[in-house]
């Protein structure tokens, strides 16, 4: 027969065992929770690194805050209408004259190689689309460009339609890194880091830049224009960053496209 003392001791042992089991269960749950949290953080960090590496001339889309910008990109307004009807002479050459408060930039454009792009610029310029707009983005690391053509001035504006990619093999075959050199003086279309998504935003290359062959090269700046862009670049980006609004603000006062 079990005495009261023995029964008391047995109940105490059972209680202690239950408490130990609860502690162990709580510890296992905490370990699982920590593993989940650690895994989630790792995924977030990995995604952040990937996004930075694929940042746009990215503001016409994305921008990189960690290692400097890597690609031009834009985030134009959603497509609402088709591109303008073709009205240019596809066999001719055209010049776009950007009259800015930092000097004029004349851009020679080849309609034979980039007819959709040249036709769009003629259409938009005739409407005054680029007049009184700012060049909203300057990059000074990894790639060297001044980006313009956004009526909103924040990298998200566009004409309401998109253009097909053109002349992507015009700068030669990509190297082992999958990139080609966009030479200083080149003018090319920004996009949303996806095929056939160019709108109105474009970038002016002031120093040789390595990029994937995904941005329509449609023009070439004249010597005076390249000099003016380089002067803006020399002043740097606001806040001393490698990517952002230029310290020396640039306004396109008027854009005119004429057949040569």
ChimeraX attribute file (.defattr): number of C-alpha atoms within 10 A of each C-alpha:
attribute: neighborCount
match mode: 1-to-1
recipient: residues
	/A:1	4
	/A:2	7
	/A:3	8
	/A:4	9
	/A:5	9
	/A:6	11
	/A:7	11
	/A:8	11
	/A:9	12
	/A:10	12
	/A:11	12
	/A:12	12
	/A:13	12
	/A:14	11
	/A:15	12
	/A:16	12
	/A:17	12
	/A:18	12
	/A:19	12
	/A:20	12
	/A:21	12
	/A:22	12
	/A:23	12
	/A:24	12
	/A:25	12
	/A:26	12
	/A:27	12
	/A:28	12
	/A:29	12
	/A:30	12
	/A:31	12
	/A:32	12
	/A:33	12
	/A:34	12
	/A:35	12
	/A:36	12
	/A:37	12
	/A:38	12
	/A:39	12
	/A:40	12
	/A:41	12
	/A:42	12
	/A:43	12
	/A:44	12
	/A:45	12
	/A:46	12
	/A:47	12
	/A:48	14
	/A:49	15
	/A:50	11
	/A:51	15
	/A:52	21
	/A:53	18
	/A:54	19
	/A:55	23
	/A:56	24
	/A:57	35
	/A:58	28
	/A:59	27
	/A:60	36
	/A:61	21
	/A:62	23
	/A:63	28
	/A:64	23
	/A:65	15
	/A:66	11
	/A:67	15
	/A:68	19
	/A:69	28
	/A:70	26
	/A:71	33
	/A:72	35
	/A:73	31
	/A:74	33
	/A:75	26
	/A:76	29
	/A:77	15
	/A:78	15
	/A:79	14
	/A:80	10
	/A:81	10
	/A:82	10
	/A:83	19
	/A:84	15
	/A:85	10
	/A:86	13
	/A:87	12
	/A:88	18
	/A:89	14
	/A:90	17
	/A:91	11
	/A:92	13
	/A:93	17
	/A:94	22
	/A:95	20
	/A:96	22
	/A:97	20
	/A:98	22
	/A:99	19
	/A:100	21
	/A:101	13
	/A:102	17
	/A:103	17
	/A:104	21
	/A:105	24
	/A:106	22
	/A:107	24
	/A:108	22
	/A:109	27
	/A:110	20
	/A:111	21
	/A:112	14
	/A:113	19
	/A:114	20
	/A:115	23
	/A:116	22
	/A:117	28
	/A:118	26
	/A:119	22
	/A:120	23
	/A:121	22
	/A:122	21
	/A:123	19
	/A:124	19
	/A:125	20
	/A:126	15
	/A:127	12
	/A:128	14
	/A:129	19
	/A:130	24
	/A:131	21
	/A:132	16
	/A:133	21
	/A:134	22
	/A:135	25
	/A:136	24
	/A:137	28
	/A:138	31
	/A:139	28
	/A:140	22
	/A:141	15
	/A:142	16
	/A:143	24
	/A:144	28
	/A:145	31
	/A:146	28
	/A:147	32
	/A:148	26
	/A:149	27
	/A:150	27
	/A:151	22
	/A:152	13
	/A:153	16
	/A:154	18
	/A:155	26
	/A:156	20
	/A:157	20
	/A:158	23
	/A:159	22
	/A:160	15
	/A:161	19
	/A:162	23
	/A:163	20
	/A:164	15
	/A:165	20
	/A:166	19
	/A:167	16
	/A:168	18
	/A:169	13
	/A:170	14
	/A:171	14
	/A:172	12
	/A:173	13
	/A:174	15
	/A:175	11
	/A:176	7
	/A:177	9
	/A:178	11
	/A:179	16
	/A:180	22
	/A:181	17
	/A:182	26
	/A:183	15
	/A:184	18
	/A:185	22
	/A:186	24
	/A:187	26
	/A:188	24
	/A:189	29
	/A:190	32
	/A:191	32
	/A:192	23
	/A:193	23
	/A:194	11
	/A:195	12
	/A:196	16
	/A:197	22
	/A:198	29
	/A:199	31
	/A:200	27
	/A:201	29
	/A:202	28
	/A:203	25
	/A:204	28
	/A:205	25
	/A:206	28
	/A:207	19
	/A:208	17
	/A:209	20
	/A:210	20
	/A:211	19
	/A:212	17
	/A:213	20
	/A:214	23
	/A:215	29
	/A:216	26
	/A:217	27
	/A:218	25
	/A:219	24
	/A:220	24
	/A:221	24
	/A:222	15
	/A:223	12
	/A:224	13
	/A:225	24
	/A:226	23
	/A:227	17
	/A:228	17
	/A:229	24
	/A:230	20
	/A:231	14
	/A:232	19
	/A:233	21
	/A:234	13
	/A:235	13
	/A:236	21
	/A:237	21
	/A:238	15
	/A:239	11
	/A:240	12
	/A:241	16
	/A:242	24
	/A:243	29
	/A:244	25
	/A:245	23
	/A:246	26
	/A:247	17
	/A:248	16
	/A:249	17
	/A:250	22
	/A:251	20
	/A:252	22
	/A:253	17
	/A:254	18
	/A:255	25
	/A:256	19
	/A:257	22
	/A:258	14
	/A:259	14
	/A:260	9
